[in-house]
Amino acid sequence: MMIDGMSLKIEPPVPAPRPFDDLRLLDLTTTFGGSLASMHIADFGGDVVRVDSAAHRTTPEQIVAHRGKRFVDLNIAAPEQSDQIVDLARRADVVVIDASPATLQKSRLDAATLRRDNPSLVHLWMPPHTTKGLVGELPADELLLTAWTGVADQQPGALEQPVAPVVSLTAYEHGALGATAIVASLLERQQTGIGRGITVSGLHAVAAMNVSTMVDLPGILRPFAGGKSTTWGPPNYRVYRCGDDTWLYLAALTAPFYITALDVMDMMDVMLIPGVDGEFQNIFLPDIKPVVGALLASRFMERSGADWHDLFTAARVPSALVQSREEWAASETVSAGGMLVEVAHETLGRVVLPGAPVELCASPARVAWLTDRDALVDQRDVWVDERQGGKRGETRSDSSLPLDGLRVLDVSSFIAGPFTSSVLENFGATVFKVEQPAGDPFGQVARATYGALNRGKSRLVLDLKTAEDLRSFHALAQECDAVIDNMSFGSAEKLGIDFESLARSNPRIVVCSISAWGEGPLKGTPGFDPVLQAQSGLMAAQGGDGEPIIQAVPVTDIGTGTLSAFGILTALFARRRLGRGQQVRTSLASTSLAFQAAEFTTFAGRPPPLVGDPAFVGERALHRLYRCADGWIALCADEHNVEMVRRHVEKAAQVQGSTGDIEAAFLDLTVNEALTVMAEAGVPAVAALGRNHLFSDPLLAENDFFFRVDDADLGPVTAVRSYADWEGIVSPDAARTHGLGEDTARAVGRGWPPRDD
């Protein structure tokens, strides 16, 4: 560059330090979920070394999960190489492994063994299914996991049957949850110098994904206990076909949204129908729901989907047109948020994939792709010194959870924000949930699921529009480590509780702001989970050429909550180096790509992602659901075994002659008979658990999946227990959901000693 005749060299800007720039992570995983956990750490600077061949980076899943990683060409299954792998583990800060229980027991790579030589080690075990019983030895597979846990049977579809998934949503959650647990333990290690053994299983990921759906309030509420259909859901919260054969999801979750939607549609008289009688809650009654739904369905056929969407958007009623992934990827929202990035692949050329879904304003992530030359390294050149931090054989002597002492102020509502603080509370943090005088709106439409989601938190009532309560909020924020909000665009600034305002009195505060859309033209528009399922192509992919199908679990809400918890803890970990807090930003929109990251990864010649249909049972003969005489089973085997399996099934069913129809032969077998035959054939198979049998299933009980939540308003509620198991900690038998405002007087004005970070 020339200025006044002088040639100046412009140096590129120095990248901001990332939170994990000095962190060493040894990736011993073989599954997609396990690999995603270390990917999240790599995005924020962790030096992730994977035991594998660098050549294994050409499928969409591998491109996503192995970005930014280095590789050593060792084989975890080769006994003669175990000494070399153990030596790498001695030099690491974190080890992640996802072996089955039996495989881990035979190896020397369990937490107890590795931490004897390296007590500062954080050891994360991520078994694909669970730690107990024969099901723990099953191969990692989304279909098997969703079948034996009842998730497949609660999935909406066209018929009364379990439905196979088209996206490995639980694997994405497994990876995000594992990464969050790693950082929780690293925060603890900052204080103690000692690491910890952690278990985050596939069953833990199922618990997280279903915290709002696997709830039992005896005799009153049990979600998904009734029949199901492609138009699953109440009239205010379901998909409708429009007059131009497009589909629109109406997400008028609360009474104000629903009344406004009826006004937009000129259908206020629906509230006068006998049985509705002017009461919003009555539209959920079994006899009333189909009547109201049919009336709205008829009205939707009178206009195009685009017309209805424009009308609802103008009235600020959440809705979305069902569209494809390609349309979402090309949208202004995705572009404005920089949600897709481009990398240069050695053999595939230009690759476009979702970037990091969490934004740390002072410590941003960087999605990197290492060339084969840089990625494949000699094991002798990896981490030449061993990590120090504690004496050989030293272990933890107390029974505290890793986030004990962390203080979180949660001013969010509905699901994504409260689930963020739910994960932090489950990992040991003290959470103060601040609600308006009327309470969280979600508690008014789903009280039992609200209680399951917010158990263990102190509940405060503060009207932040009043000067006195706003001062109380600021006083609490001065003594807290993190604040969570999911307010509408500009609301936090107007109230004076945005990051800049809170940081003036507490420079070490971390503020996580969760939005529906992030940046772009929709940033001021309200949005709920199904809206993003519709926009992001997930509904269209599950439904295929038939009607679009919503996922039973609020995947973008739960995924955003988990990623937000990861972002908060990562910012807190970076706080020691930065000397201050920072703002964390997440959105349902970015999560909608992150939880379909492999599906959104594109390159020349990429095979098309899996597409389902309204009664989808699987894409291949040996990777699908089969109906038996008294139930359903799920299989997962290589297709070259089709003929062998057919012979076994037909012999057991006593079918005369080879019909070539495995499906018909299974109908002559009971579930137990079919499982016996599959075991003899060496084919992994499970019974598909019915959604009405979840709470009495002995396998879930053996794995301590559920526990009792004593709700201050409702009494005992059954809910999922936890999202991780921690070395030395016994999970509680029960928890409690506090009453609205129960803890206000105790919390407001309370003085804590200052944090010593």
N, C-alpha and C positions, 0 to 999 in steps of 0.2 A: 504494500500500500504506500502511495506517495503523498506526503504532506510537505508543502514548501520545499520541494526538491529532495526531501529525505525519504529513503526507503525504510519503512517500518515493518518488522515482522510481527504479525498478530498471533499471539499464542492462544490456543484453544482454552476455553474456560476450564478451570480445575473442577472436576466433579466433586459434588458435596460428599462428605464421608457417609457411608451407609452404616446402619446399626451393627451389622455382623461382619464388618470388614476384617476382624481378627479371629473370627470363629472358624473352627475346624469341625466339619461334619462328615462322618463316614457313613455312606449310604449302602446298606447291605440288603436292600429291598428287591423284590422280584415282581411286585404287584403295582398296578396303576395308582391306587390310593396311597401306598407307602412311598412311591416315588414322588407324588405330589407334595407330600409333607416336606421333603428336603428341597423341592423346587421353590416353595415359598421362602425358605431360608436363603436360598441362593439368590433370589430376586433382590434381597436386601443385603447382599454383600458376603454371605457365608461362603467359605471355601469348601464346597461340597465335592468330595471325592467318592466316586461310585465304583464298587467292585463289579466290573462287567467289561464287556468289550465295547469300545467306542463305536463300533460298526452298528450297534443296535440303536440307531437314532433316525429311522426312516419312516416309521408309521406316524400318523397324526398324534397318537397317544405318546409315543416316545419323544417326538419333537417338543411337545408341550412339557412333559414331565422331566426331561433331561436337559433343558436349556440351562446354560450357565454352569454346567457341571464338568469336572475332570474325571477321567476314567483310569483305573488300573486294571490290566488284563489278568484278573484272577477269577477263580470260580469258587463261590461259597460252598458248593456241593462237593468239592474235591478235598478229601481228608488230608492229602499231602500238602495242600496249600493253607491249611488252617493256621499254622504258626505265623505265616506272613500276614494273614488277615488280623490275627490277634495282636500282632506287633503294631499294625496301623491303628487299631483301636486304642492302644496304650497312648498314642500321640494325639488322640482326638478329644474334642470337647463334648461332642455329641455323637452317639451311634444310633442309627435307625435300622431296625430289622423287622421283617414281617413274616418270619418262618412260622409254620404251624407249631402247636404245642409240642408234639412229639419230636419234630425236627430240632426245635430250639433246645429241648432237653438233652439231645444227643450231642449237640455242639458245645463249644466252649465260648459261645457268644451271648450267653444270657447275662442279665444285669449283675447278678451276684458274683459271677466269675470275673467279668471284665472290671468291675468296680473295686475288686480287691487290690488290683495293681494300680488303678486310676480312680481314687475316691472322688475326684472332681467331675467324673464323667456323668453326663446326662444320658441315660439309656432309655430309648423309646422302643417298646415292642408293639407292633401293629398287626396282630394276627388277623387274617382276612375275615374270619367269622367270630370265634369266641375262644375262650381259654379252657372250657370244660366240655366233656362229652365227645362222642364220635363226630359230631357235626364240626368240631373244631379242626378236624383233619381234612375237611373238604377243600378243594382248590378254590382260589379266589375267583368269584364269579358273581356278578350282580343278580343274575336270575336265581341262582341257588340261595343267595342271602335274602332276597326279597321274598322268596317262596317260603322258607322255613320260619321266617319271622312274622308272617301274616301280611306283609306289605303288599304283595302281589294280589292278595284277595281283597284288600280294601281299595285297590286302584280302580277308579271308575272305568267303565267300558260298556259295550252294547249288550252284553249277556251276563247272566249270573254265574261268573267264573273268575278265577284269578287271571290277571293280565300281566304279560311279560313287559319289562321296561325296554325302551329303545335307547336310553341314555344311562350311563353308569352314575346316576346322581349320588348314590350312597358313597361311591368311591371318591367323588369330588369332596363330599363332606368329610369323609375319613381323612383325606389329606389335609384339609383345612383345620380340622380338629387336632390332628397330630402335631401340626406346626404350632398351633396355639399352646398346646401342652408343653412343647419344647421350650418356648419362650417363657412360660410361667416358671418352669424349673430353672432356667437361666437367670431369671430375676432373683429367685431365691438364692442361687449360687453366688450372685453378686454380694450378698450379705454374709453367707456362711462359708463360702469356699468349697462346699460339699455338693456333689451332684445328687441325683435321685433316679431310681428306676420308675418308669411310667408304663402303663399299659393302656393303649387306646385301640380297641378292637373294632371289627366291623359292626358288632352288636352295639357298641357305644355310638357309632355313627348312626345306626338305625334309631337309637334312643333320641339322639339330637334331632334328627329329621322329623321324628314323630312326637315330639314333646307336646304339641298342641292337638294331636289327633288320637294318640293312644291314651285316652283318659276314660275313667269309669267312675261316674257318680251314680251309685246303685239305684236303680228304679227311676232315674231321672234323665241321665245323659250317658250315652256311649256312642261317640261318633262312628259312622260307617257300620252301625249294627243293622241298618235296614237294607232294602234292596238298592240296586244301583242302576244307572242308565247313563247314556252318553250325555244327556242333559242334566248331569248330576248337579245338585245344589239347589238352594232355595231360589225363589223368583228374583230376588234382588241381587243374586251373586251367582250368575251362571252364563253359559254361552247361548246365543240366539242366532238362528238363521235369518238373514235379511232378504229384502225383496229382490236383490240382484244375485242371490245365491252366495253372497259372502257371509262371513260369520263375525259376530261382535260379542265380546265379553262385557257384560254389565257388572261392574264391581261396586254397586251402591251398598256398601257393607253396613253403614249405620243408618238410623232412622232419618236424619236430615238429608243424607245423600239420596235415600230411597224416595222420600217425599218430593224432592226436587226432580228426580228422574220421572216420577209419575206426572209431575206438572209439565215437564218438557214433552212428554208423550200424550198430554191431554187425557190422562187416565186417572185423575184424582178420585173418580167414582169407584175405583177398585177398593178404596179404603172403606166404602159403605157396604160392601158385600156381606151378607149374613155369615157370621163366623169370623170375619175380620173385625167388623164393628169399630173401626177407627183405631185399632191397636196394632202397631208395627209388629210386635212379637207374635201376633196371631198368624202372620203369613207363613210361619215355620210349622204350624200344626199339620199333621199328616193328611188330614182331610182337606185342608185349605190350600196347602202348597201346590198341588197339581192344578187346582182351579185357577189360581192367580197366575201360575206359570203359563197356562194355556192362553189366557187372555193377553198377557204380554207378548207371547210368541206370535199370536195373530197380528198384533199391532206392528211388531217389528217387520213383518212381511210387506208392509205398506210403503216402505222406503228402502233406499239402498243403505248398505252398511256405512258408506262414507257420509251420507246425510245424517244418519243417527249419531255417528261419532262426532261430527262437527257440532251438532246441537248439544250433545252432552258435554263436550269440551268447553263450549261457550258458557254453559251453566256450572262448570267446575264439578261435574259428576264423573268419577273415575270410570273409564271404559277403554276398550282397545279393539281394533280390528285384528282378527287372526291373520298372521302373515308368515312368510317363510324366513328362514335364516338369512338368505341372500338379501331380502328386503331390509331386514334389521341391520345387517352389516353395512348396507349402503345408506343408512339413515343419517340425518343431520345430528341426531343425538350421539350416535356412536362416533361420528367424525369429530364433533365438538369436544367430546371427552377424551379423544386420543385413545380409544379403547382397543384399537387394533394396531399392531406394530408389524414391521417387516424385517425379516432377517435373510441373510444369504446362506443357503445350504450348499454343501460341497457337491452333492449329486442331484438334488432336487431343484436347485436354482432358487428363484424367488419364493419365499414362504411367508404368508401372512397369518398371524395368530393373535389371540387376545393377549394384551399386556398384563401387568400386575394390577389386580383389582382393588388394591389398597393404596391410597395416596398419603404419604407422610410429607408434610410441607417442608420440613427442614432436613429430612433424611430420605429423599426420594429413592424409589426402587429403580433398577435398570435391568431390563430384560436383555440378556446377552446370549449370543450363540457362538460357542468356541469351534474353530475349525478342527478337523481331525488331528492336525499337527499339534495344536495347542491342547486339545482335550485328552489325548492319550499320553499318559505320563508313566515313567518308570517308578515302581513302588519305592525304590531307594531314594528317589528325589522328593518324596511326599513327606512333609513335616519331619524334618530331621531330628527335632528334639521332642522329648516326651513332655506332656503337660504336667504342671505342678499345681497343687491345690489341695492340701490335706495329706495326712500320713497314710501310708499303706495300710489297707484294711479298715480305715476309718469309715464309719457309717453314721447315719442320723440317729440321734438319741431321743428326739421328741416325736410327738404325733401330730404336728401341725401340718396343714396343707400349704402348698407353696406360696399362695397369695395371702396368707394370714397377715394382717396388718395393712393391707392395701384398702384404701377408702375410695368408693366410687359413688358418684352422684348421678342418678339416672332420671332425666327429665323427659324421657321418650314415652311413646305409647304404641299400641297395637302389638306387633310381633317382632320385627327386625331389631329395634332398639332394646326392648326388654329381653330378647334372647341374648343380646350382647352381654348385658349385665348378669343374665342367668348363667352363662358360661363362666364368667369371672367369679360369681358367687359360688358356683359348684367347685371351683378351684381354690376357694378359701377367702375371697375378698369380702369385705363388709360393704353392702350395697344399700343406699338410701334411695328409694324410688319416690320421686316427687310427682304428685298428681294434682290436678285442678280440683276444686271443691266437689264437682260432680263425679270425679274419678276418671280413670282411664276409659275412653269410649269403648275399647275392646272388652272391658269387663262387663259392659252393659249388653253386649250381644253374645258373649261366650264366657260366662262367669267361671265355669269349671275349668276350661282350658286356660283362662287368664290365671286362675289360682295355681295350676300346675306350672305355668311359665314363670310365675313370680314368687314361688315359695322361697322362704329363707331371707327375703328382703324386708327391711324396715320400710313402712309406708307412711309418707308424710303428705299432708295437704297444705299446699302453699298457693295462694292466688298471686301469681307473679305480676299481675297488673296493678297490684297495690304496693305502695312504697314500703310498708312495713315488711310484707312477706318477701319482697324483692331483696331487702337488706338481709333478711334471714338466709335467703338462698346464697347471697354473696359471702356471708359469714361461713356457711357450710363449705362453699367452694374453696375458701382460703385454706381449709384444713383437709381437703381431699386431694387425691392423686389424679383422678380422672373424672370427666363429666361426659355424659352421653346425651345427645339430643337428636331427634328426627323431626324437628319443626319445619313448617312450610317455609319456602324461600323468603329470606329477609326477616322472619319473625324473631329469631334470636338477637339480631342486631337491634331491632326496635325495642326489645325488652332490656337490652344491655347485658345479655348473658352469652354473647358470642365469645370466641376465643380471645380476641384482642381485649375485650372488656375484662374478662376473668383473669387474663395473664398480667394485667396491670397490678393487681393485688396479690397474685400467686403466680410468679414467673415459671414455676415448675409444673404448672397444671398441664395435663394433656386433655384436649377436648376432641371428642369424636363426633363429627356431624354426619348423619346418615340422611341421604335424600333418595327420592324415587328415581330421578333421571340424571343426576349429575349436572353437567353443563349442557348448553344447547337450547333449542326452542321450547322444550317441554319443562324446563327446570322449575317453573312456578306452578306446574300442574300436579294435582294429587295423584297418587298411584298406589295400588295394592299388588300383592304377589301375582294373582291371576292375570292382571294387566300385562305384567312383564312376561309371564308364560305365553300369552297370546302374541305379544310384540316380537319376542325373541325366536319364534319358530318352534318352541318346544311343544305347544299344543298340536300344531300341524304335523310335526314329526311323529308324535304318538298316535295320532288319528290316521295318518297316511291319506289315502284317497277317500276315506270316509269322513265322518264328522270329527272335528277337532276334539281332542281329549285332554282335559286338565289332569295334572298330577295330583294325587290325593294329599301329598304333603306340600306345605308352602315352601317350596325349594328355594326361591329367591329370597324370601324372608329369613329362613334359617341359615342359608349360605351367607347372606349379608351379615347376619348377627355374628356368625363364627368368624368371618373375615374381619369384622370390626373389632372383635375381642383380640384377634391376632394383631391388628394394627395398633390398638391401645397398648398392649404389652410390649410390642416392638418399640413404640415411642418411649415407653417408660424405661426400657433397656437402654435406649440411646440417650436418655436424659443424663446419665452419669458422665458420658463423654461431652455432650453439648452444654451441660450445666443449666439447662432449661427445658421446659416442656415444648410441645408443638401441637398443631392441629392435625387431626387425622380425618380424611374424607373417604367415605364409601358410598355406594349407591346400589339400589336394586338393579339398575341398568347394567352396571359393570359386572355384577354377580351373574346376571343372566348370560353373559358371555363366558365368564370364568367357570361356571358350572356346566358349560357345554364347550369347553375350550378345545378339545380334540375335534368336536364336530364343526367348530368355526375355523379350524386350521385348514388353509387352502394352499394348493400348489398344483402345478401342471401334472395331470395324470392321476390326481388324487381320487381313490375310489369313493363313491357316494356314501354318506353316513347311513346308518340303519334307519329304516322307516317302518312304522307299524300299521295298525288298522284298529278299528274300534273293538275288536275281539282278538287282539294280538296274543298269540301263544309262543312265539319264537320264530327265528328265521331259518333254522336248520333242523333236520330230523333228529339229531342228537343234542341239540341245544334249544330245548323248548319245554313247554308244559304239556302233559298228557292227562286226559281224563281216565280214571279207573272206575271200577264198579262202585266204589264208595267214596270217591274223592279224587284229588289231583296229585300228581308228582311232577317234579322238575328234573331234567337230565342235563348233564354237561359232559360231553365226550367228543373226541375227534370223529370227523365224518367217515374216516376210513373204517370205522368199526360198525357202520350201519348194518351190514349183512350179518355180522356176528350177533349183534343185539337183536335183530329180527328173528334169528333162529332161536335164541334163548327165550324171547317173549312168546313166540308162537308155540314152542314146545311146552312152556308152562301153561299157556292158555288152552293147550290141546286143540289147536287149530289144525284142521285136516288140509294138508297141502300148503304150499307157500303162496299166500295171497299178496305178499309184498306190501301189506298194509299194517304197519306197526300200530297205528292209531286204533284200528279195529281190534287188534289183539289185546292191547292194554285194557280195553273195555271189559274183557272177560276176567281180569285180575283185580283183586282187592289192592289197596295201596300197600299193605304189608307184603302181599305176595309179589307185587311189582318191585318193591325195594329189595326183597330177597333175591329176585332174579337179577337185578342190576348189580347187586353186590357180588354175585357169582360171576357175572360178566366183567367185573372190574370197572363198572361205569359209575361215576359219582352221581348220586340221586338223593333227593329229599322229598318228604311229604310236604305239600303246600298247606300251611296252617290256615284254617279258616279264621276270618276276622272276628267271628263271634266266640272263638275259643282262646283268644289271646290271653285273657286274664286267668285262665285255668291251665295253661299249657305247662307241663312239667319241665320241659327243656328251658323255657324262659325263666321259670321259677328257680331251677338249678343254677342259673347264671345271674340270679339276683337282679333281674331286669326291672321289676316293678317295686314300688314301696308305697307307703301310706303318706298322704299329705293331709294334715289336719287344717282344714280351711276355716277361718274364723266365722265365715258366714254360712258355709254349706255343710260343714262337718267333714267326715273322712272321704277323701277322694283318692283313687288309685292312679298313679302316674309313673312315668319312667324315672329311674333312680339317678343315674349319673352319666357323665360324658368321658370319664377317665378313671382309672384306678392308680393309686399312688403307693409306692413302696412304704410299708409300715403303717398304712392308714386302713382302718376298717370302715367301710361305708355305713352311714347311719341307717336305722330301720325306718325312720320317719322324718318328716320335715313339717313345717308349719307355714301357712299363708296368713299374713297378718291382715287385720281389718283396715279399712280405709281410714287414714289419719291416726291410726293407733299409736304411732311413734313420733308424732309431730312434737309434742311437748318435751319428750325426752331428748330429741335430736337438736331442736332449735335452741341456740344459746349454749349448747354443750361445748366445753373447751377441751381440746386435745393437746397433748404436747406436740411441738413441731416435729415434722418428719426429719429423720436423720438418714439421708440418702448417700 
